[in-house]
């Protein structure tokens, strides 16, 4: 049987992981969650981009 190469995580898990990394630091959070620090950094950057796009979309909708 083939070995599973990666795990998929839902958005809620990623958001909670980002919060944990802010509280404990990326290394401790990654260790507790069983993920790498680089994936936490990637999730944090992706989350920031997503938030920025959402704010821009809202501004366009209200005509600001």
C-alpha angles and dihedrals in degrees: 000000000000119000116245107248100198143010124231117224127195124236093257092056091048093050091049090047091053090051092048091050089053091052101040103020126257097275097052093041092049091049093050093046097043095239133111125263089238092060090050089052091049092050091048093051092046090049091052092050091048091051092048093051091048092053091049091050092051091049090052092049093053092041098243 
